[in-house]
């Protein structure tokens, strides 16, 4: 595992007296739960997220039951997505008040996998937040086009603040990643915490998973939770083929 950038504790979830909220957001490619589901649930639980932005959720036989089982094992509930969003999904704690959800299927390019977004609008205390989980294409031109669709969809949620995250299939120097980072705050680049690289789990050497936030949200820390209590290297290796990205964000009251 790579060296952590910061050993300082990540702020815990809370609602401030002014109505703003500290929210923990976890982005995680779970590879259709084909690996050690118990290890996956332990990693998620140890991160204590308010929101989980899932990629590669189960999409086929009894996919809802599988995703619900993971949510229950992690003390979470399903918010949106799964097969209806072509893989991206959202989980949340009961701390979130849900206003609405929408699963979005993107245009299908012949020969490529179907892609989509899982989206929602939620409230934590007095903070209203748009949320989007994505898994962008393996093909460069399609991936860049999808990054623009992501920004349009995020703006279309109609919230003063929003967070997006997922598996971008591209490093920070790529055009799709840069397009997102130019418009949004790249959590790790803004306030690095934990580890940087997310792929591959066996010997991570690149960052292709990220959490982004709109301007106005304060990034309190973001990165791979390598040294977080309860997160073991063995569980990270057994859970899936990606490493998760955990961010703590302070969202102003709306």
Secondary structure, 3 states (H helix, E strand, C coil): CCCCCCCCCCCCCEECCCCCEEEEEEEEECHHHCCCHHHHHHHHHHHCCCEEEEECCCCCCCHHHHHHHHHHHCCCEEEEECHHHCCCEEEECCCCEEEEEEEEECCCCCCCCCCEEEEEEEEECCEEEEEEEEECCCCHHHHHHHHHHHHHHHHHCCCCCEEEEEECCCCCCCHHHHHHHHHCEEHHHHCECCECCCECCCCCCECCEEEEECCCCEEEEEEECCCCCCCCHHHHHHHCCCCCEEEEEEECCC
